[in-house]
Every structure is written in structure tokens, then in C-alpha cells.
Amino acid sequence: MATLKIYSDIQNDSQKQCAQLWGMAGGVSFTDVAAFCEAIPQSDNAIDVLIHCDGGDVMEGWGIYDRLRATGKEITTTVEGSAASMATVIMMAAPKERRKAYANAQILVHNPWLDPAFIGMSATADDLTKAAEELKAQQDRILDLYVERCGCDRDEMEALMAEDKWIGTDEALRLGLIGEVIQPISAKSIHNVNDCTDMSILDKVIDAVKSVFKSEETEKPAIMAMELNTATGDILTIDREEGAPAIGDNAEPDGEWLMPDGTTIVVENGVITDIKQPENTEEQVEAAEEGDGQEGDEQAEKDSRDEEIEGYKARIAELEAQVAELTERLAEANTKAKTTEDLRVLNMVKMAGGADKVFAHIQSTFVPEKREPVTAKAEQAVERDWLKERLEASKNRNKK
């Protein structure tokens, strides 16, 4: 079993560092508890929290409470001297049957209060109102925890918190803040079983019988205090901290118990052997009918959407037909525009007596001369004539 000792104030890391700067020992922080939980071997399934603490930082205390419960291990808390303020919240990390206190321990529950340092500062009415709202929220949160984990009367616990006074273990036991008071062991009550001068044979027999009964009681754990109301107003006690009952849980008394939700819990020889589910009730039938009605509404809505979609499709088809028609008309208009000049020319041809007459007037009557083959002799004659012409032209220029 891992042992966690909370013997000083609950402080955050900044508060611890500040205290150490002034030469004082720091308190217990969430960081300390988190490191402690991480160091516990997986094979160790139990944590024993020893408390002698006057409380401290509210948020840090809630963090420690949550971190301990998050381990999933079996937690036992024991008040060795005192537990006050947020120390009582940490104490709630254990179920009631594993919350203990020594006979002379003192416990104090009270409403959270404002840090005196804040009061010494300048504050507006809005600042004070906001602070009051935050304090009230924390007060309700702590009260809710006490009621849930202790099973106490809310009004009575709220009055005790407002009274702000220390209570002893008897009162704490009555309220459910603890589940057991550890009584001191007197030295006179300790016997040496091997010392025949201190014990008579009858004493030995009595002690032997007690040890047998004690071993039997140890083998059968005590029923935890989860008390459920049956449909008939009886109380069914189940060996469970929280959650719904399950087959295999220890429970009492034996019998078949109809619960308010319609289930039937069967207890035999102190163990839940069966949990029977309820048959269809009128409420379930009505719920099913409502479900059918909802399905019908959903189907009608779906049909309406389908009909709307079909309407859109028809409109799209209509628009596509109009676009096709307009495209065709545009093509025809373009065709007419392109052939207007051609049609005008055709009309003129027709009015001129037809294509044959028109082409007869415009065709050429030129016939090229017949060309003779060019020979070398002919080429020389041509060249000679050309030279003569050049010579005559030169003579005429000289005369001038």
C-alpha cells in the first residue's frame, strides 16, 4: 500500500516557492501528489492518505482530489489530527466506508472565504460582486460533494458550513463525513498468547473462537452503503461505490426486487444473480408510437423533397428545350444573313437571261498566235536584227 502524508497546508507551486524564499517550509501541491501517483507501481492497488491539515488553496485541493480518484486505486483516508476546509474535500476521495479518523481528531467544514490580501487592495463594486459570485459557486460545489459522498441532509450540512466550527468524530460519523472511528488500543488489552501465566485456558478458548469468527467476517466483506429504493419503498443495499448494479455484486436482503425503472434485481445468498429487464410498458409503447409518428413525418418530408426535386428537373428540361430552340433560330438567322448577297446576284443573273448569256458576254475572244519552234539560226537572225537597231540608233545620236 502506498502512503501519502498531507501534514501541511495545501498550496500551489507559486505559493510554495514564496514560502521557501521567506525560509518557511512549503506545503503540499498538486504537482507533489501527481508525482506520488505516477511513482506507485501498477501492482500496488491501494493508497492510504494520512491527513493532518488545515486546508489551503481551493483549486489546488480540487486538483488533488481528482488526481487521487483518477488512479482507479482503492483509496483510504485517515484523519490523524485535524482536517479542515479543503483537506475535507481531499478526504472525500475515499468512499465513506474507507474514510476514518482517530477518536480525538477534529474536522472543520466551512464556506470558502476571500483572501485577506484581496480585501486590502483597491476594488470596485463590480470586483466585489464578481468575487462574491465566484465564492458562492465554490461554496455550492463543495456542498454538492458533501451531499453526494456523505449522504447527509443538504440543509443541515449547509448550516454547519455557515456556522464554521470544529466537530468531533461522533458528529462527523453521524453526518457521514467519516465511516469509522479508530479507537485507541490500551496496553492492558494486549495479551501474549504464548504466556500461560497471563491467560487461563478459558481465555485461550475464547480468543480462538473470536479469531475464527473474525476470519469468517474478513472473508465476507461488509456491504457498502449504496442504498437503492425499490418500487415498493424498501431499501436494497448494494456493495458498490457508484454506477448501476451488476450481476455478481454483493447485496442484501435476498429476494426479487422490482426497481422504479422497471428492472427486477434478483438477490440470492447475498449476491445479485440476475437483473431482469422490464417488459414493454405503456410509456414505452407510447414512445414507440411517437417514434413511428416521427418516422412518418420524416418520410413525408422526404417525399416532399423528392417531389420538389422532380419539379426542378422538369423545369431544367423545359429551359434546355428553349435554349435549343433559340440556338436553332440563331443559326437560321446567321445562314440568311450570309446568303443575302448570293441571292441578289442570282436574281440579277436570272434577269439577264440566264447564266449562259451572262457568261457569253464576259468571256474573252482573244486567240494567241501560233508559235513556231525556235532554232539556232532563227536566234542568230533575231540577235543580228537587234544589233542593227542599236547601230542605227547610235548613228542618229551622233548626227545630232
C-alpha positions in Angstrom: 0.0 0.0 0.0 1.3 3.4 -1.0 1.1 6.0 1.8 0.6 9.7 1.1 1.0 12.1 4.0 -0.7 15.5 3.9 0.7 17.2 7.0 0.9 20.8 5.8 -1.2 23.4 4.1 -2.4 22.9 0.5 -0.5 25.3 -1.7 0.2 25.8 -5.4 3.7 25.8 -6.7 4.0 29.6 -6.6 2.9 29.8 -3.0 5.4 27.1 -2.1 8.2 28.9 -3.7 7.2 32.2 -2.0 7.2 30.4 1.4 10.6 28.9 0.8 12.0 32.3 -0.1 11.0 33.5 3.4 12.6 30.5 4.9 9.4 28.6 5.6 8.6 25.0 4.6 6.3 24.8 1.6 3.0 23.0 1.7 1.6 20.1 -0.4 0.8 20.9 -4.1 -1.0 19.1 -6.9 2.5 18.6 -8.5 3.6 16.7 -5.4 0.6 14.4 -5.4 0.8 13.9 -9.2 4.4 12.8 -8.9 3.5 10.5 -6.0 0.7 8.8 -8.0 3.0 8.3 -11.0 5.6 6.6 -8.8 3.1 4.0 -7.5 3.8 0.5 -9.0 1.0 -0.8 -11.1 0.9 -3.9 -8.9 0.1 -1.7 -5.8 -3.7 -1.2 -5.9 -4.2 0.8 -2.7 -3.4 4.3 -1.5 -3.5 5.3 2.2 -3.9 9.1 2.6 -3.0 10.3 6.1 -4.3 13.8 6.8 -3.4 16.4 9.4 -4.0 19.6 7.5 -5.8 23.0 8.0 -6.7 23.3 4.3 -5.5 25.9 1.8 -5.8 26.7 -1.9 -9.2 25.7 -3.3 -8.3 25.0 -6.9 -5.2 23.0 -5.8 -7.4 21.0 -3.4 -9.8 20.1 -6.1 -6.9 19.1 -8.4 -5.5 16.7 -5.7 -9.0 15.2 -5.1 -9.5 14.5 -8.9 -5.9 13.2 -9.3 -6.3 10.6 -6.5 -9.6 9.3 -7.8 -8.2 9.2 -11.4 -5.7 6.5 -10.3 -8.6 4.0 -10.0 -6.9 2.5 -6.9 -8.6 1.7 -3.6 -8.2 4.9 -1.6 -8.4 5.1 2.2 -8.2 8.5 4.1 -7.4 8.8 7.8 -7.6 12.0 9.8 -4.8 11.7 12.3 -5.2 15.1 14.0 -7.3 17.5 12.1 -8.9 18.0 8.7 -10.2 21.5 7.8 -11.5 23.3 4.8 -10.1 21.8 1.5 -8.5 19.0 3.5 -12.0 17.6 4.0 -12.5 17.7 0.2 -9.4 15.6 -0.3 -10.8 13.3 2.5 -13.8 12.7 0.2 -11.5 10.9 -2.3 -12.2 7.7 -0.4 -15.7 6.2 -0.1 -17.4 6.6 3.3 -16.6 3.1 4.5 -12.9 3.8 4.0 -12.9 7.3 5.5 -11.5 7.1 9.0 -10.5 9.3 11.9 -8.8 8.8 15.2 -11.0 9.2 18.2 -9.8 12.7 19.2 -9.5 14.1 15.7 -11.3 17.3 14.8 -13.0 18.2 11.5 -14.0 21.6 10.2 -16.2 22.3 7.2 -16.9 25.9 6.2 -17.8 28.2 3.4 -14.8 29.4 1.3 -13.7 32.9 2.1 -11.9 35.7 0.3 -8.1 36.1 0.7 -7.4 39.0 3.1 -4.8 40.3 0.6 -7.6 40.9 -1.9 -9.6 42.9 0.7 -6.6 45.1 1.3 -6.4 46.0 -2.4 -8.4 48.6 -4.2 -11.6 47.0 -5.6 -14.7 48.3 -7.3 -18.2 47.2 -6.7 -18.1 45.1 -9.8 -14.9 43.4 -8.5 -16.5 42.6 -5.2 -19.7 41.3 -6.9 -17.7 39.1 -9.2 -15.7 37.8 -6.2 -18.9 37.1 -4.3 -20.3 35.1 -7.2 -17.2 33.0 -7.5 -17.2 32.3 -3.8 -20.9 31.2 -3.9 -20.1 28.9 -6.9 -17.3 27.3 -5.0 -19.5 27.0 -1.9 -22.2 25.2 -3.8 -19.7 22.9 -5.4 -18.2 21.8 -2.1 -21.7 21.4 -0.6 -22.7 19.2 -3.6 -19.7 17.0 -2.9 -20.5 16.5 0.8 -24.1 15.6 0.0 -23.1 13.2 -2.8 -20.2 11.4 -0.9 -21.7 11.5 2.6 -25.4 11.0 2.0 -26.1 13.8 4.5 -29.0 16.2 4.6 -28.2 19.2 2.4 -29.8 21.9 4.7 -28.1 20.5 7.8 -24.7 20.4 6.1 -25.2 23.9 4.6 -26.0 25.3 8.1 -22.9 23.6 9.5 -20.7 25.1 6.8 -22.1 28.6 7.6 -21.5 28.0 11.3 -17.8 27.4 10.7 -17.0 25.3 13.8 -14.9 22.3 14.6 -16.8 19.0 15.2 -15.7 15.7 16.8 -15.6 12.3 15.3 -19.0 11.3 16.8 -20.7 14.2 14.9 -18.6 13.5 11.8 -19.7 9.9 11.9 -23.3 10.8 12.2 -23.1 13.2 9.2 -21.3 10.6 7.1 -18.1 12.7 6.8 -16.3 9.6 8.0 -17.4 6.0 8.2 -15.2 4.7 11.1 -13.6 6.0 14.3 -10.3 4.4 15.2 -10.3 3.7 18.9 -7.0 3.8 20.9 -5.6 0.4 21.9 -4.9 0.1 25.6 -1.7 -1.7 26.6 -3.6 -3.7 29.2 -5.7 -5.3 26.5 -2.7 -6.8 24.7 -2.0 -10.4 25.7 0.8 -12.7 24.8 -0.8 -15.8 23.6 2.3 -17.8 24.5 2.3 -16.6 28.1 0.3 -19.2 30.1 0.6 -17.2 33.3 -1.4 -14.3 31.9 -4.1 -16.3 30.2 -6.3 -19.1 31.5 -7.3 -22.0 29.4 -10.8 -20.4 29.1 -9.3 -17.2 27.8 -7.4 -19.1 25.2 -10.6 -20.9 24.0 -12.5 -17.6 23.9 -9.7 -15.9 21.9 -9.6 -18.9 19.5 -13.4 -18.7 18.9 -13.1 -15.0 18.3 -10.3 -15.5 15.8 -12.5 -18.0 13.9 -15.4 -15.6 13.7 -13.1 -12.7 12.9 -11.6 -14.7 10.0 -15.1 -15.5 8.7 -16.1 -11.8 8.8 -12.9 -10.9 7.0 -13.6 -13.4 4.2 -17.0 -11.8 3.6 -16.6 -8.0 3.1 -19.1 -5.7 4.6 -21.8 -4.4 2.3 -21.1 -0.8 1.2 -23.7 1.8 1.7 -25.2 2.2 -1.7 -28.9 2.1 -0.8 -31.4 2.0 -3.6 -35.1 2.5 -3.2 -37.3 -0.3 -4.7 -40.7 0.3 -6.3 -42.4 -0.9 -3.1 -40.5 1.6 -0.9 -38.0 -1.0 0.5 -34.2 -0.5 0.7 -31.8 -2.6 -1.4 -28.2 -2.2 -0.2 -25.5 -3.0 -2.8 -21.7 -3.4 -2.4 -20.8 -0.7 -4.9 -19.4 2.9 -4.6 -21.1 4.2 -7.7 -22.6 3.1 -11.1 -25.5 0.8 -11.9 -25.9 -2.5 -10.1 -24.4 -5.5 -11.9 -24.6 -9.3 -11.7 -22.1 -10.5 -9.1 -22.4 -7.5 -6.8 -22.9 -8.3 -3.1 -26.3 -7.1 -2.0 -28.9 -7.6 0.7 -31.5 -8.6 1.5 -32.2 -11.7 -0.6 -35.3 -11.7 -2.9 -36.6 -10.4 -6.1 -36.8 -6.6 -6.0 -38.8 -4.5 -8.5 -37.0 -1.2 -9.1 -38.6 2.1 -10.1 -37.2 1.9 -13.6 -39.0 -1.5 -14.2 -36.0 -3.8 -13.8 -36.1 -6.6 -11.3 -32.9 -7.4 -9.3 -32.7 -10.9 -8.0 -30.5 -11.4 -4.9 -29.6 -14.9 -3.7 -27.3 -15.6 -0.8 -26.2 -12.0 -0.7 -25.2 -11.8 -4.4 -27.0 -10.4 -7.4 -27.7 -13.4 -9.6 -29.9 -11.8 -12.3 -31.2 -8.4 -13.5 -34.4 -8.8 -15.5 -35.2 -6.1 -17.9 -38.8 -4.7 -17.9 -41.4 -5.7 -20.4 -42.9 -3.1 -22.7 -44.8 -0.6 -20.6 -47.5 1.8 -21.7 -44.9 4.5 -21.7 -42.6 2.5 -24.0 -45.4 1.8 -26.3 -46.3 5.5 -26.4 -42.7 6.3 -27.0 -42.6 3.7 -29.8 -45.7 5.2 -31.3 -44.2 8.6 -31.1 -41.1 7.2 -32.8 -43.4 5.8 -35.6 -45.0 9.2 -35.9 -41.6 10.8 -36.2 -40.7 8.3 -38.9 -43.9 9.0 -40.8 -43.1 12.7 -40.6 -39.6 12.1 -41.8 -41.0 10.0 -44.8 -43.5 12.7 -45.7 -40.7 15.3 -45.6 -38.6 13.1 -47.8 -41.4 12.6 -50.3 -41.9 16.4 -50.4 -38.2 16.9 -51.1 -38.4 14.2 -53.9 -41.4 15.9 -55.4 -39.6 19.3 -55.3 -36.6 17.8 -57.0 -38.7 16.3 -59.8 -40.2 19.8 -60.3 -36.7 21.2 -60.6 -35.8 18.5 -63.1 -38.8 19.2 -65.3 -38.1 23.0 -65.3 -34.5 22.3 -66.2 -35.7 20.2 -69.2 -38.0 22.9 -70.3 -35.3 25.5 -70.1 -32.9 23.3 -72.1 -35.6 22.9 -74.9 -35.9 26.7 -75.0 -32.2 27.1 -75.3 -32.1 24.5 -78.1 -34.9 26.4 -80.0 -33.2 29.7 -79.6 -29.9 28.2 -80.8 -31.5 26.8 -83.9 -33.2 30.2 -84.7 -29.9 32.0 -84.3 -28.3 29.6 -86.7 -31.0 30.2 -89.3 -30.7 33.9 -88.9 -26.9 33.7 -89.5 -27.5 31.5 -92.5 -29.9 34.0 -94.0 -27.5 36.9 -93.3 -24.7 35.1 -95.1 -26.7 34.2 -98.2 -28.5 37.5 -98.9 -25.8 38.8 -101.2 -25.7 35.5 -103.0 -29.4 35.6 -103.6 -29.2 39.1 -105.0 -26.5 38.0 -107.5 -28.7 35.0 -108.6 -31.6 37.3 -109.2 -29.6 39.6 -111.4 -28.3 36.5 -113.4 -31.9 35.4 -114.0 -33.0 38.8 -115.0 -30.1 39.0 -117.5 -31.4 35.9 -119.4 -29.6 33.2 -117.5 -26.1 32.1 -116.7 -25.2 31.1 -120.3 -25.9 34.6 -121.7 -24.1 36.3 -118.9 -21.0 34.2 -119.3 -21.1 34.6 -123.1 -20.8 38.3 -122.7 -18.0 38.3 -120.3 -15.8 35.6 -121.7 -12.6 36.6 -123.7 -12.3 36.2 -127.6 -8.5 36.6 -127.7 -6.7 33.8 -129.6 -2.9 33.7 -129.2 -0.7 33.5 -132.4 0.7 30.2 -133.3 4.3 30.0 -132.1 6.9 28.4 -134.3 9.7 26.4 -132.9 12.8 28.5 -132.2 16.0 27.2 -133.9 19.7 28.3 -133.6 19.5 30.1 -137.0 16.5 32.0 -136.1 18.0 33.1 -132.8 21.1 34.4 -134.7 18.8 36.4 -137.0 17.0 37.9 -134.1 20.3 38.9 -132.5 21.5 40.4 -135.8 18.4 42.5 -136.2 18.8 43.7 -132.6 22.3 44.8 -133.2 21.3 46.7 -136.4 18.7 48.6 -134.5 21.2 49.5 -131.9 23.7 50.7 -134.5 21.1 52.8 -136.3 20.2 54.4 -133.0 23.8 55.2 -132.3 24.3 56.9 -135.7 21.3 59.1 -135.2 22.6 60.3 -131.9 26.0 61.2 -133.4 24.4 63.2 -136.2 22.7 65.4 -133.7 
